[in-house]
Every structure is written in C-alpha cells, then in structure tokens.
Amino acid sequence: MSYLIVKCPHCGDVRAVHSGVKSFQCFTCGRRVKFHPHLILYKTSDRDSLPLLVMKFKEVSLKRRS
C-alpha cells in the first residue's frame, strides 16, 4: 500500500491519504477536496514515516507563508 502527502488547496494544510482516494476531507478547514495529482507533495510506502513527513511538510508550508 502506498500513501500520499497532500496539501489542501483551500487552507494549505498538509495531511496523509491512501494513494487510491478520489477525495479527502481537510482536517483544518473541513472541506471535502477532490483529489488531483498536483496536490501531491510526497509519495511513500512506509506507513511508519507518515507522521514525521506530515510534520516536516507542515513546517515548510508555514515557513513559506511568513
């Protein structure tokens, strides 16, 4: 099974999803987002690394906003 790190196009929050999803709900703004490949930030098959990857991509996203 592979996983994707994706970014919400509405609020910019980052989360992990399964690679086969057609849509996902953002945990921050609550909006349902139709999946598009341009939303992918990273792809991995290592489930254990997901929390760390999401945290790192959130840090990068916050640095770009400021």
PDB file with one MODEL, atoms N, CA, C and O in Angstrom:
MODEL        1
ATOM      1  N   MET A   1       0.848  -1.175   0.000  1.00  0.00           N
ATOM      2  CA  MET A   1       0.000   0.000   0.000  1.00  0.00           C
ATOM      3  C   MET A   1       0.891   1.235   0.000  1.00  0.00           C
ATOM      4  O   MET A   1       1.883   1.297   0.727  1.00  0.00           O
ATOM      5  N   SER A   2       0.534   2.204  -0.810  1.00  0.00           N
ATOM      6  CA  SER A   2       1.306   3.440  -0.808  1.00  0.00           C
ATOM      7  C   SER A   2       0.442   4.584  -0.266  1.00  0.00           C
ATOM      8  O   SER A   2      -0.787   4.537  -0.304  1.00  0.00           O
ATOM      9  N   TYR A   3       1.113   5.582   0.224  1.00  0.00           N
ATOM     10  CA  TYR A   3       0.471   6.722   0.855  1.00  0.00           C
ATOM     11  C   TYR A   3       0.980   7.998   0.206  1.00  0.00           C
ATOM     12  O   TYR A   3       2.091   8.046  -0.321  1.00  0.00           O
ATOM     13  N   LEU A   4       0.143   9.032   0.255  1.00  0.00           N
ATOM     14  CA  LEU A   4       0.495  10.319  -0.323  1.00  0.00           C
ATOM     15  C   LEU A   4       0.421  11.396   0.748  1.00  0.00           C
ATOM     16  O   LEU A   4      -0.459  11.376   1.609  1.00  0.00           O
ATOM     17  N   ILE A   5       1.342  12.321   0.685  1.00  0.00           N
ATOM     18  CA  ILE A   5       1.266  13.528   1.491  1.00  0.00           C
ATOM     19  C   ILE A   5       0.680  14.576   0.552  1.00  0.00           C
ATOM     20  O   ILE A   5       1.265  14.882  -0.488  1.00  0.00           O
ATOM     21  N   VAL A   6      -0.484  15.127   0.923  1.00  0.00           N
ATOM     22  CA  VAL A   6      -1.181  16.073   0.051  1.00  0.00           C
ATOM     23  C   VAL A   6      -1.434  17.385   0.783  1.00  0.00           C
ATOM     24  O   VAL A   6      -1.407  17.454   2.012  1.00  0.00           O
ATOM     25  N   LYS A   7      -1.681  18.424  -0.011  1.00  0.00           N
ATOM     26  CA  LYS A   7      -1.918  19.755   0.536  1.00  0.00           C
ATOM     27  C   LYS A   7      -3.320  20.219   0.156  1.00  0.00           C
ATOM     28  O   LYS A   7      -3.719  20.118  -1.005  1.00  0.00           O
ATOM     29  N   CYS A   8      -4.060  20.722   1.124  1.00  0.00           N
ATOM     30  CA  CYS A   8      -5.395  21.256   0.865  1.00  0.00           C
ATOM     31  C   CYS A   8      -5.263  22.536   0.041  1.00  0.00           C
ATOM     32  O   CYS A   8      -4.530  23.444   0.432  1.00  0.00           O
ATOM     33  N   PRO A   9      -5.963  22.622  -1.095  1.00  0.00           N
ATOM     34  CA  PRO A   9      -5.855  23.829  -1.920  1.00  0.00           C
ATOM     35  C   PRO A   9      -6.594  25.028  -1.326  1.00  0.00           C
ATOM     36  O   PRO A   9      -6.410  26.154  -1.786  1.00  0.00           O
ATOM     37  N   HIS A  10      -7.421  24.802  -0.319  1.00  0.00           N
ATOM     38  CA  HIS A  10      -8.209  25.882   0.272  1.00  0.00           C
ATOM     39  C   HIS A  10      -7.487  26.571   1.424  1.00  0.00           C
ATOM     40  O   HIS A  10      -7.439  27.800   1.484  1.00  0.00           O
ATOM     41  N   CYS A  11      -6.924  25.780   2.340  1.00  0.00           N
ATOM     42  CA  CYS A  11      -6.280  26.384   3.516  1.00  0.00           C
ATOM     43  C   CYS A  11      -4.778  26.126   3.582  1.00  0.00           C
ATOM     44  O   CYS A  11      -4.076  26.758   4.370  1.00  0.00           O
ATOM     45  N   GLY A  12      -4.278  25.196   2.757  1.00  0.00           N
ATOM     46  CA  GLY A  12      -2.847  24.924   2.735  1.00  0.00           C
ATOM     47  C   GLY A  12      -2.375  23.893   3.739  1.00  0.00           C
ATOM     48  O   GLY A  12      -1.177  23.622   3.823  1.00  0.00           O
ATOM     49  N   ASP A  13      -3.297  23.305   4.511  1.00  0.00           N
ATOM     50  CA  ASP A  13      -2.886  22.303   5.490  1.00  0.00           C
ATOM     51  C   ASP A  13      -2.414  21.036   4.778  1.00  0.00           C
ATOM     52  O   ASP A  13      -2.807  20.765   3.643  1.00  0.00           O
ATOM     53  N   VAL A  14      -1.579  20.276   5.452  1.00  0.00           N
ATOM     54  CA  VAL A  14      -0.972  19.070   4.888  1.00  0.00           C
ATOM     55  C   VAL A  14      -1.477  17.860   5.660  1.00  0.00           C
ATOM     56  O   VAL A  14      -1.606  17.906   6.883  1.00  0.00           O
ATOM     57  N   ARG A  15      -1.763  16.772   4.939  1.00  0.00           N
ATOM     58  CA  ARG A  15      -2.182  15.523   5.579  1.00  0.00           C
ATOM     59  C   ARG A  15      -1.787  14.341   4.720  1.00  0.00           C
ATOM     60  O   ARG A  15      -1.377  14.504   3.571  1.00  0.00           O
ATOM     61  N   ALA A  16      -1.913  13.142   5.286  1.00  0.00           N
ATOM     62  CA  ALA A  16      -1.601  11.904   4.568  1.00  0.00           C
ATOM     63  C   ALA A  16      -2.898  11.213   4.162  1.00  0.00           C
ATOM     64  O   ALA A  16      -3.881  11.234   4.902  1.00  0.00           O
ATOM     65  N   VAL A  17      -2.890  10.596   2.969  1.00  0.00           N
ATOM     66  CA  VAL A  17      -4.038   9.833   2.477  1.00  0.00           C
ATOM     67  C   VAL A  17      -3.533   8.575   1.784  1.00  0.00           C
ATOM     68  O   VAL A  17      -2.367   8.493   1.398  1.00  0.00           O
ATOM     69  N   HIS A  18      -4.429   7.587   1.628  1.00  0.00           N
ATOM     70  CA  HIS A  18      -4.096   6.402   0.834  1.00  0.00           C
ATOM     71  C   HIS A  18      -3.993   6.818  -0.628  1.00  0.00           C
ATOM     72  O   HIS A  18      -4.664   7.756  -1.058  1.00  0.00           O
ATOM     73  N   SER A  19      -3.163   6.130  -1.384  1.00  0.00           N
ATOM     74  CA  SER A  19      -2.924   6.523  -2.771  1.00  0.00           C
ATOM     75  C   SER A  19      -4.130   6.339  -3.686  1.00  0.00           C
ATOM     76  O   SER A  19      -4.158   6.941  -4.759  1.00  0.00           O
ATOM     77  N   GLY A  20      -5.117   5.546  -3.318  1.00  0.00           N
ATOM     78  CA  GLY A  20      -6.252   5.300  -4.193  1.00  0.00           C
ATOM     79  C   GLY A  20      -7.463   6.191  -3.977  1.00  0.00           C
ATOM     80  O   GLY A  20      -8.512   5.945  -4.571  1.00  0.00           O
ATOM     81  N   VAL A  21      -7.350   7.214  -3.150  1.00  0.00           N
ATOM     82  CA  VAL A  21      -8.514   8.040  -2.831  1.00  0.00           C
ATOM     83  C   VAL A  21      -8.950   8.903  -4.011  1.00  0.00           C
ATOM     84  O   VAL A  21      -8.133   9.314  -4.835  1.00  0.00           O
ATOM     85  N   LYS A  22     -10.259   9.169  -4.075  1.00  0.00           N
ATOM     86  CA  LYS A  22     -10.797  10.075  -5.086  1.00  0.00           C
ATOM     87  C   LYS A  22     -11.046  11.452  -4.491  1.00  0.00           C
ATOM     88  O   LYS A  22     -11.096  12.449  -5.211  1.00  0.00           O
ATOM     89  N   SER A  23     -11.202  11.501  -3.172  1.00  0.00           N
ATOM     90  CA  SER A  23     -11.360  12.768  -2.469  1.00  0.00           C
ATOM     91  C   SER A  23     -10.925  12.564  -1.021  1.00  0.00           C
ATOM     92  O   SER A  23     -10.793  11.434  -0.549  1.00  0.00           O
ATOM     93  N   PHE A  24     -10.706  13.669  -0.332  1.00  0.00           N
ATOM     94  CA  PHE A  24     -10.347  13.606   1.083  1.00  0.00           C
ATOM     95  C   PHE A  24     -10.894  14.836   1.782  1.00  0.00           C
ATOM     96  O   PHE A  24     -11.157  15.858   1.148  1.00  0.00           O
ATOM     97  N   GLN A  25     -11.062  14.732   3.089  1.00  0.00           N
ATOM     98  CA  GLN A  25     -11.539  15.862   3.864  1.00  0.00           C
ATOM     99  C   GLN A  25     -10.369  16.489   4.605  1.00  0.00           C
ATOM    100  O   GLN A  25      -9.574  15.793   5.237  1.00  0.00           O
ATOM    101  N   CYS A  26     -10.274  17.801   4.520  1.00  0.00           N
ATOM    102  CA  CYS A  26      -9.218  18.523   5.225  1.00  0.00           C
ATOM    103  C   CYS A  26      -9.557  18.563   6.709  1.00  0.00           C
ATOM    104  O   CYS A  26     -10.690  18.870   7.082  1.00  0.00           O
ATOM    105  N   PHE A  27      -8.580  18.254   7.556  1.00  0.00           N
ATOM    106  CA  PHE A  27      -8.799  18.269   8.999  1.00  0.00           C
ATOM    107  C   PHE A  27      -8.855  19.689   9.561  1.00  0.00           C
ATOM    108  O   PHE A  27      -9.390  19.901  10.649  1.00  0.00           O
ATOM    109  N   THR A  28      -8.314  20.649   8.841  1.00  0.00           N
ATOM    110  CA  THR A  28      -8.270  22.020   9.344  1.00  0.00           C
ATOM    111  C   THR A  28      -9.499  22.827   8.942  1.00  0.00           C
ATOM    112  O   THR A  28     -10.183  23.376   9.806  1.00  0.00           O
ATOM    113  N   CYS A  29      -9.790  22.907   7.647  1.00  0.00           N
ATOM    114  CA  CYS A  29     -10.921  23.722   7.191  1.00  0.00           C
ATOM    115  C   CYS A  29     -12.205  22.910   7.028  1.00  0.00           C
ATOM    116  O   CYS A  29     -13.283  23.486   6.882  1.00  0.00           O
ATOM    117  N   GLY A  30     -12.104  21.575   7.050  1.00  0.00           N
ATOM    118  CA  GLY A  30     -13.284  20.727   6.972  1.00  0.00           C
ATOM    119  C   GLY A  30     -13.851  20.517   5.584  1.00  0.00           C
ATOM    120  O   GLY A  30     -14.852  19.817   5.429  1.00  0.00           O
ATOM    121  N   ARG A  31     -13.242  21.099   4.582  1.00  0.00           N
ATOM    122  CA  ARG A  31     -13.761  20.976   3.219  1.00  0.00           C
ATOM    123  C   ARG A  31     -13.383  19.640   2.601  1.00  0.00           C
ATOM    124  O   ARG A  31     -12.315  19.092   2.874  1.00  0.00           O
ATOM    125  N   ARG A  32     -14.275  19.127   1.764  1.00  0.00           N
ATOM    126  CA  ARG A  32     -14.005  17.909   1.007  1.00  0.00           C
ATOM    127  C   ARG A  32     -13.289  18.350  -0.259  1.00  0.00           C
ATOM    128  O   ARG A  32     -13.750  19.245  -0.967  1.00  0.00           O
ATOM    129  N   VAL A  33     -12.154  17.711  -0.538  1.00  0.00           N
ATOM    130  CA  VAL A  33     -11.302  18.089  -1.662  1.00  0.00           C
ATOM    131  C   VAL A  33     -11.265  16.949  -2.669  1.00  0.00           C
ATOM    132  O   VAL A  33     -10.945  15.814  -2.316  1.00  0.00           O
ATOM    133  N   LYS A  34     -11.591  17.246  -3.916  1.00  0.00           N
ATOM    134  CA  LYS A  34     -11.465  16.256  -4.985  1.00  0.00           C
ATOM    135  C   LYS A  34      -9.979  16.089  -5.272  1.00  0.00           C
ATOM    136  O   LYS A  34      -9.258  17.066  -5.470  1.00  0.00           O
ATOM    137  N   PHE A  35      -9.536  14.843  -5.292  1.00  0.00           N
ATOM    138  CA  PHE A  35      -8.108  14.570  -5.466  1.00  0.00           C
ATOM    139  C   PHE A  35      -7.640  14.942  -6.872  1.00  0.00           C
ATOM    140  O   PHE A  35      -8.291  14.606  -7.862  1.00  0.00           O
ATOM    141  N   HIS A  36      -6.516  15.632  -6.946  1.00  0.00           N
ATOM    142  CA  HIS A  36      -5.825  15.944  -8.197  1.00  0.00           C
ATOM    143  C   HIS A  36      -4.341  15.665  -7.977  1.00  0.00           C
ATOM    144  O   HIS A  36      -3.818  15.956  -6.902  1.00  0.00           O
ATOM    145  N   PRO A  37      -3.657  15.110  -8.969  1.00  0.00           N
ATOM    146  CA  PRO A  37      -2.226  14.807  -8.808  1.00  0.00           C
ATOM    147  C   PRO A  37      -1.370  16.015  -8.417  1.00  0.00           C
ATOM    148  O   PRO A  37      -0.337  15.847  -7.768  1.00  0.00           O
ATOM    149  N   HIS A  38      -1.778  17.223  -8.798  1.00  0.00           N
ATOM    150  CA  HIS A  38      -0.958  18.396  -8.456  1.00  0.00           C
ATOM    151  C   HIS A  38      -0.971  18.705  -6.954  1.00  0.00           C
ATOM    152  O   HIS A  38      -0.194  19.540  -6.490  1.00  0.00           O
ATOM    153  N   LEU A  39      -1.842  18.042  -6.193  1.00  0.00           N
ATOM    154  CA  LEU A  39      -1.885  18.243  -4.740  1.00  0.00           C
ATOM    155  C   LEU A  39      -0.856  17.399  -4.001  1.00  0.00           C
ATOM    156  O   LEU A  39      -0.631  17.601  -2.807  1.00  0.00           O
ATOM    157  N   ILE A  40      -0.225  16.449  -4.702  1.00  0.00           N
ATOM    158  CA  ILE A  40       0.735  15.536  -4.071  1.00  0.00           C
ATOM    159  C   ILE A  40       2.040  16.263  -3.763  1.00  0.00           C
ATOM    160  O   ILE A  40       2.634  16.894  -4.637  1.00  0.00           O
ATOM    161  N   LEU A  41       2.474  16.164  -2.517  1.00  0.00           N
ATOM    162  CA  LEU A  41       3.768  16.699  -2.112  1.00  0.00           C
ATOM    163  C   LEU A  41       4.816  15.597  -2.034  1.00  0.00           C
ATOM    164  O   LEU A  41       6.000  15.836  -2.267  1.00  0.00           O
ATOM    165  N   TYR A  42       4.364  14.370  -1.700  1.00  0.00           N
ATOM    166  CA  TYR A  42       5.306  13.266  -1.499  1.00  0.00           C
ATOM    167  C   TYR A  42       4.545  11.947  -1.552  1.00  0.00           C
ATOM    168  O   TYR A  42       3.365  11.893  -1.206  1.00  0.00           O
ATOM    169  N   LYS A  43       5.221  10.882  -1.984  1.00  0.00           N
ATOM    170  CA  LYS A  43       4.640   9.541  -2.031  1.00  0.00           C
ATOM    171  C   LYS A  43       5.573   8.584  -1.302  1.00  0.00           C
ATOM    172  O   LYS A  43       6.791   8.643  -1.475  1.00  0.00           O
ATOM    173  N   THR A  44       4.993   7.690  -0.478  1.00  0.00           N
ATOM    174  CA  THR A  44       5.796   6.724   0.267  1.00  0.00           C
ATOM    175  C   THR A  44       4.991   5.450   0.508  1.00  0.00           C
ATOM    176  O   THR A  44       3.760   5.466   0.491  1.00  0.00           O
ATOM    177  N   SER A  45       5.694   4.363   0.729  1.00  0.00           N
ATOM    178  CA  SER A  45       5.028   3.119   1.121  1.00  0.00           C
ATOM    179  C   SER A  45       5.306   2.803   2.593  1.00  0.00           C
ATOM    180  O   SER A  45       4.826   1.797   3.115  1.00  0.00           O
ATOM    181  N   ASP A  46       6.075   3.654   3.254  1.00  0.00           N
ATOM    182  CA  ASP A  46       6.436   3.465   4.663  1.00  0.00           C
ATOM    183  C   ASP A  46       5.409   4.152   5.564  1.00  0.00           C
ATOM    184  O   ASP A  46       5.487   5.358   5.802  1.00  0.00           O
ATOM    185  N   ARG A  47       4.458   3.381   6.057  1.00  0.00           N
ATOM    186  CA  ARG A  47       3.384   3.930   6.886  1.00  0.00           C
ATOM    187  C   ARG A  47       3.920   4.560   8.167  1.00  0.00           C
ATOM    188  O   ARG A  47       3.383   5.563   8.638  1.00  0.00           O
ATOM    189  N   ASP A  48       4.962   3.985   8.724  1.00  0.00           N
ATOM    190  CA  ASP A  48       5.511   4.486   9.985  1.00  0.00           C
ATOM    191  C   ASP A  48       6.116   5.880   9.858  1.00  0.00           C
ATOM    192  O   ASP A  48       6.207   6.605  10.849  1.00  0.00           O
ATOM    193  N   SER A  49       6.527   6.261   8.659  1.00  0.00           N
ATOM    194  CA  SER A  49       7.152   7.569   8.471  1.00  0.00           C
ATOM    195  C   SER A  49       6.137   8.685   8.220  1.00  0.00           C
ATOM    196  O   SER A  49       6.519   9.854   8.171  1.00  0.00           O
ATOM    197  N   LEU A  50       4.864   8.355   8.063  1.00  0.00           N
ATOM    198  CA  LEU A  50       3.857   9.361   7.717  1.00  0.00           C
ATOM    199  C   LEU A  50       3.759  10.517   8.710  1.00  0.00           C
ATOM    200  O   LEU A  50       3.768  11.669   8.276  1.00  0.00           O
ATOM    201  N   PRO A  51       3.666  10.273  10.023  1.00  0.00           N
ATOM    202  CA  PRO A  51       3.558  11.414  10.940  1.00  0.00           C
ATOM    203  C   PRO A  51       4.737  12.383  10.842  1.00  0.00           C
ATOM    204  O   PRO A  51       4.545  13.599  10.871  1.00  0.00           O
ATOM    205  N   LEU A  52       5.932  11.857  10.728  1.00  0.00           N
ATOM    206  CA  LEU A  52       7.111  12.716  10.618  1.00  0.00           C
ATOM    207  C   LEU A  52       7.107  13.493   9.302  1.00  0.00           C
ATOM    208  O   LEU A  52       7.434  14.679   9.280  1.00  0.00           O
ATOM    209  N   LEU A  53       6.740  12.831   8.214  1.00  0.00           N
ATOM    210  CA  LEU A  53       6.682  13.502   6.914  1.00  0.00           C
ATOM    211  C   LEU A  53       5.648  14.626   6.909  1.00  0.00           C
ATOM    212  O   LEU A  53       5.920  15.719   6.413  1.00  0.00           O
ATOM    213  N   VAL A  54       4.472  14.363   7.455  1.00  0.00           N
ATOM    214  CA  VAL A  54       3.431  15.393   7.513  1.00  0.00           C
ATOM    215  C   VAL A  54       3.929  16.580   8.329  1.00  0.00           C
ATOM    216  O   VAL A  54       3.745  17.729   7.928  1.00  0.00           O
ATOM    217  N   MET A  55       4.555  16.311   9.463  1.00  0.00           N
ATOM    218  CA  MET A  55       5.076  17.381  10.310  1.00  0.00           C
ATOM    219  C   MET A  55       6.118  18.216   9.563  1.00  0.00           C
ATOM    220  O   MET A  55       6.098  19.445   9.643  1.00  0.00           O
ATOM    221  N   LYS A  56       7.021  17.563   8.846  1.00  0.00           N
ATOM    222  CA  LYS A  56       8.060  18.293   8.117  1.00  0.00           C
ATOM    223  C   LYS A  56       7.466  19.151   7.006  1.00  0.00           C
ATOM    224  O   LYS A  56       7.883  20.295   6.822  1.00  0.00           O
ATOM    225  N   PHE A  57       6.491  18.613   6.259  1.00  0.00           N
ATOM    226  CA  PHE A  57       5.876  19.394   5.193  1.00  0.00           C
ATOM    227  C   PHE A  57       5.044  20.546   5.746  1.00  0.00           C
ATOM    228  O   PHE A  57       4.942  21.591   5.103  1.00  0.00           O
ATOM    229  N   LYS A  58       4.450  20.378   6.921  1.00  0.00           N
ATOM    230  CA  LYS A  58       3.728  21.481   7.555  1.00  0.00           C
ATOM    231  C   LYS A  58       4.694  22.597   7.942  1.00  0.00           C
ATOM    232  O   LYS A  58       4.379  23.775   7.776  1.00  0.00           O
ATOM    233  N   GLU A  59       5.872  22.231   8.459  1.00  0.00           N
ATOM    234  CA  GLU A  59       6.878  23.233   8.822  1.00  0.00           C
ATOM    235  C   GLU A  59       7.311  24.025   7.596  1.00  0.00           C
ATOM    236  O   GLU A  59       7.422  25.249   7.656  1.00  0.00           O
ATOM    237  N   VAL A  60       7.555  23.339   6.490  1.00  0.00           N
ATOM    238  CA  VAL A  60       7.966  24.007   5.252  1.00  0.00           C
ATOM    239  C   VAL A  60       6.860  24.937   4.775  1.00  0.00           C
ATOM    240  O   VAL A  60       7.131  26.059   4.348  1.00  0.00           O
ATOM    241  N   SER A  61       5.620  24.478   4.845  1.00  0.00           N
ATOM    242  CA  SER A  61       4.483  25.282   4.412  1.00  0.00           C
ATOM    243  C   SER A  61       4.346  26.543   5.262  1.00  0.00           C
ATOM    244  O   SER A  61       4.071  27.620   4.732  1.00  0.00           O
ATOM    245  N   LEU A  62       4.533  26.419   6.569  1.00  0.00           N
ATOM    246  CA  LEU A  62       4.442  27.578   7.456  1.00  0.00           C
ATOM    247  C   LEU A  62       5.560  28.574   7.194  1.00  0.00           C
ATOM    248  O   LEU A  62       5.333  29.782   7.250  1.00  0.00           O
ATOM    249  N   LYS A  63       6.760  28.092   6.909  1.00  0.00           N
ATOM    250  CA  LYS A  63       7.885  28.983   6.625  1.00  0.00           C
ATOM    251  C   LYS A  63       7.637  29.778   5.350  1.00  0.00           C
ATOM    252  O   LYS A  63       8.017  30.946   5.266  1.00  0.00           O
ATOM    253  N   ARG A  64       7.008  29.160   4.363  1.00  0.00           N
ATOM    254  CA  ARG A  64       6.728  29.850   3.100  1.00  0.00           C
ATOM    255  C   ARG A  64       5.670  30.929   3.268  1.00  0.00           C
ATOM    256  O   ARG A  64       5.685  31.930   2.551  1.00  0.00           O
ATOM    257  N   ARG A  65       4.751  30.735   4.212  1.00  0.00           N
ATOM    258  CA  ARG A  65       3.684  31.716   4.434  1.00  0.00           C
ATOM    259  C   ARG A  65       4.196  32.975   5.120  1.00  0.00           C
ATOM    260  O   ARG A  65       3.656  34.060   4.905  1.00  0.00           O
ATOM    261  N   SER A  66       5.233  32.841   5.942  1.00  0.00           N
ATOM    262  CA  SER A  66       5.708  34.006   6.710  1.00  0.00           C
ATOM    263  C   SER A  66       6.753  34.800   5.978  1.00  0.00           C
ATOM    264  O   SER A  66       7.242  35.803   6.498  1.00  0.00           O
TER     265      SER A  66
ENDMDL
END
